[in-house]
Every structure is written in C-alpha cells, then in structure tokens.
Amino acid sequence: FLSQTLLLERAKVGVMIDICFLIPLSATTELLCDFLYNKVMNRFHTRFQASVFRSVVRQEIGFFSTNRTGDITSHISSGIDSMSEALSHDLSLLMWYLLRGICYYAMMLWISVPLALFIIVTLPFILLLPKFSGKFYQRLATEVQESLARANEVAMETFQAIPTVRSFANEDGAAQCYEKKLQETYKLNKVEAVAYGASILQLALKVGVLYYGGYLVTQGKLTSGALVTFVLQEGELSTVVLLSYYPSMQKAVGSSEKAFEYMDRTPQIKPSGTLAPTNLEGCMELKDVSFSYGNNGNSLVLKGVSFKLCPGTVTALVGPSGCGKSTVVALLQRFYEPREGQVLLDDEDLNKYEHHFLHQKVALVSQDPVLFARSLGANIAYGLQEQCEEKVIQASQQVGVHRFISTMSHGYDTNAGEAGKQISGGQKQGIALARALIRNPKVLILDDATSALDTDSQKLLEEEIYKEETRRRRTVLLISHRLRSVKRANLILVMEDGEIRERGTYEELVEKKGLFCQLLRKQPNGAEEGRSSSPNGNNRN
C-alpha cells in the first residue's frame, strides 16, 4: 500500500513537472508564432503599400488629372490597411478554426455517422450564403472606400485652400460639405451592418440538426446524450466560423480592389528609352505638333506647331492666356505625347531618352513652383542622388537666394513647410530656380518663373541667362506675360489659338504692328514702348 501511494505521489510530481514545463513552452511557442506571423504580415503591408505608391507615381500626368487626389491617397492608405488587418487577424482565425473544424467533424463522425452525413449534404447550401454575401460585401466595401475618398478629397481641398475659405468666411459651408460626404459613408455603413446580421441559413442548419437528431433518438439509433454532444460539436464546426469570417475577407478584397488596379495599370504613355549620350547639345524642336487633352481629338489645343530651340540662344514664347503655352511646356517635359508630329532633342524623339537623364538635362521652373516639407537645402538638391552643400550654395548664389537663406536661424536646414508655406512666393521661386540650375541643364524652361522675384534677384537671373559663358552651353525658353522682360531674347514666338502667329526679335515684331504689338499695348507703358520702338517714334495705327 505504501509502495502504491509512493508511486502515485511520484506520478503527481511528474505530472506537475510536465505541466510546469509545457505551459511556459506552449506560451513561448505561441508568442514566437504570433511574432513571426505579425512580422511577416507587417513586412507584406509595408512592401505592398510601397509597391502601389511606386506604381501610382509612374503613371502619366493625365492619370492625376482624371483621378482625384483624395481618392488615390484613400485607396493607397485605408484600403490597404483594411486588407492587411483582415489578413493579419481574420485570415489567421479562419485557418485556426478550419483546423479545429476538421477535428470537431471527426468527433461528430464518431458520435453519429448519419447526422455527420446530414451536415455534409447540407453544407453546399449553407456555403451559398457566404458566396453571394461575400460578393455583396466586396462591392459594398468598394463603395465605402470611394465614399471615404470623396470625403478625404473635400478635407484636403479645404485645408490646402484655407486662406480662400477664410477670406470668403465659408468655414461652416466647408464643414457642411464634409459632413454631407460623411453621411453618404454612414448610409453605406448602415447597409453593411444590416448585411452582417443575416444569419437565416445558420439558424436553418441548427433546426435541421435538431429535427433529424430527434428523429434518430425516437428510432433508438441515437441516445439523447449523444445528440446533445453532437449539437455542441456542430456549434463549434468551422462552417459557422466560415460564415462569420468569409464576408470579412471579401470585404477586405473589395477595400483593396483599387490598389490592385493601380498596380496592374499600364501608364498611357510610351515607356522611356535608354538613350543617355555623354555629349548633348540641347537642341529641342517641335515638328508639326498637334495635341488635345484626353480623347477629345476634335478640340485641338495645339495645331501644327513647329519651332526650334537652339543652343546658345534665348527664345521667348508669348501670347494671350489659353493660347497653348503651358501645353508646349508639358510636351517639352514629356508629360504628354503629341497626337501628331514629333518633339525632338538633338534630332532624337524624346521617348528614346532615359527618363532620369532627360529630366536632368531639361529643367523646368514654373510660376507657382511646389516645394516639399523638408529643408531648403534638400529642396534645392531635390532629385539628385547626392546633396553637395557646395553646389547647393553656388546655385543659390546664382539666383540671389543665398542671402535670405543665410539670415535664417537654421540656414539651409530651415524647413520649407508644407508646400513651402513657411517662405514667401518670391523666395519659393528663387529656391525653384536654384533647384533647376544646380543640375546644370542643357535646356532651361522658365514658365513665368520670375514674376514674384525682387528686382535684385531678377537682375541676377537675367545676367545668368544672358551672359556669354552660360549662353554657349545652354538653351533657354522664356515664357512670360510681361513682354518687356523678353526684350533681349534672340527670338520671340507669338502664339494664339494653339498656333504660332508671329516670330522674330522684339524690334522686328514691334515693326510688324501685329499681334505682339497689340499685346504690348495692353500692358502698362506698353503703348509708349511700342511708339518709341517704331521708326521716327510714330504710331502707325
């Protein structure tokens, strides 16, 4: 008796030791599995979101004209977040309960083969609910994402234009517009909530099991205790879990649908070539170029435009608003492909040049340049592989912004703020000019890029453009509404209604008394200048 008691005590001690060993081991294993699973899912989320973003930024410029910014950012952020959450949570639970369901079904077969077969027979009908409801959730989730994107677009538009909103005292109107968009999302969410409550087929399965099981009990083929056990096991079966989590997975697929579309979308512009010559002269030419935005071929913005920009010369492009000047700039930057004709650089089509090489050699400065929320030095060196402080300072000195940057407490490390809001419009233009000149481009396009500069900075830039040393190695295209600022240009092109109507030097165009002269006279002191430039100072009109 003592021997048996001793053995029993030893067995108890052994069990306790096993338990003390297995519990920490189980907890450690579970912790390790969770860590590895979450690590893999987080890596997937990061890489997938980065891949979608990379695909979007490589789309043609027209893509961003036809798709709202709020839509794009919403689909990239919240849509992918919804999918990742479903994969990290719902998918893991789905796999776990599926494994559990197999075990439970094996136990149900052991309890009652007829009832287990009844479950198998009814299973296809039960799975019809998640199949059809899953597609509904997927479509509904897509609509919810689009609704959220519209609300985000209103918010972004309001915040970016807050001075205008404040100027017109329309804060309440903006808030009401945003709330209206949120109400649309709320309505869709209510439909979603009602859809999740649909469980009629799950209830039908339970009723069927109880009915058929009761019949087997009355026939003496199954005990009441076995029926109770079977019903409890059926409640844990994976079918119920599938009905709960499958719609969530479909919803996640719907939320990320646009993100996959962005990844699969092919840019509607020819891929860049591989041409990157070591010696580039910088001669650009438009040959019989016609262009229209979108698919509207009947409304041409440019109509058979032809001109050449030669190295060592400064060419000015002028004309009334809406005549096609900005479209010419967009084509020279290869933002769009011409509908007809060619855009050439050193007698080669632009699409033959390697993308990075082309935009290092052809630099653009616009009237309202965009700065990024980073340091002024980083903005000047934007797009360069390495940021050389010496080159940054040199480019800043060329356009006269080094002085104002030096007076700032953090110098070139001063943050420009969102969209450059921490500095003035003239300072933004100066930074943008330095950003273009630091590349030492072969072709420099200035699209009304000096309108906000002070007089000293304008003189510095004018000296940089027209001095002999830089003129020999650079092609310059000036676009300006102030016609007197292009007086020194070697050639002036006058556009109207998408066509080149006049070309010549400043004096030649004034002598013609044509479109250029008409535009000149509409500007302050323009009439005086037109008369003084004509022979004997006489006005022939």
Sequence and secondary structure as in RCSB ss.txt:
>XXXX:A:sequence
FLSQTLLLERAKVGVMIDICFLIPLSATTELLCDFLYNKVMNRFHTRFQASVFRSVVRQEIGFFSTNRTGDITSH
ISSGIDSMSEALSHDLSLLMWYLLRGICYYAMMLWISVPLALFIIVTLPFILLLPKFSGKFYQRLATEVQESLAR
ANEVAMETFQAIPTVRSFANEDGAAQCYEKKLQETYKLNKVEAVAYGASILQLALKVGVLYYGGYLVTQGKLTSG
ALVTFVLQEGELSTVVLLSYYPSMQKAVGSSEKAFEYMDRTPQIKPSGTLAPTNLEGCMELKDVSFSYGNNGNSL
VLKGVSFKLCPGTVTALVGPSGCGKSTVVALLQRFYEPREGQVLLDDEDLNKYEHHFLHQKVALVSQDPVLFARS
LGANIAYGLQEQCEEKVIQASQQVGVHRFISTMSHGYDTNAGEAGKQISGGQKQGIALARALIRNPKVLILDDAT
SALDTDSQKLLEEEIYKEETRRRRTVLLISHRLRSVKRANLILVMEDGEIRERGTYEELVEKKGLFCQLLRKQPN
GAEEGRSSSPNGNNRN
>XXXX:A:secstr
 HHHHHHHHHHHHHHHHHHHHHHHHHHHHHHHHHHHHHHHHHHHHHHHHHHHHHHHHTS HHHHHHS HHHHHHI
IIIIHHHHHHIIIIIHHHHHHHHHHHHHHHHHHHHH HHHHHHHHHHHHHHTHHHHHHHHHHHHHHHHHHHHHHH
HHHHHHHHHHTHHHHHHTT HHHHHHHHHHHHHHHHHHHHHHHHHHT  HHHHHHHHHHHHHHHHHHHTTSS HH
HHHHHHHHHHTSHHHHHHHHHHHHHHHHHHTHHHHHHHH   SS     B  SS    EEEEEEEE STT TTS 
SEEEEEEEE TT EEEEE STTSSHHHHHHHHTTSS  SEEEEEETTEEGGGB HHHHHHHEEEE SS    SSB
HHHHHTTT SS  HHHHHHHHHHHT HHHHHTSTTGGG B  GGGTTS HHHHHHHHHHHHHTT  SEEEEESTT
TTS HHHHHHHHHHHHSHHHHTT EEEEE S GGGGTT SEEEEEETTEEEEEE HHHHHHHTSHHHHHHHTSTT
HHHHHHHHSGGG    
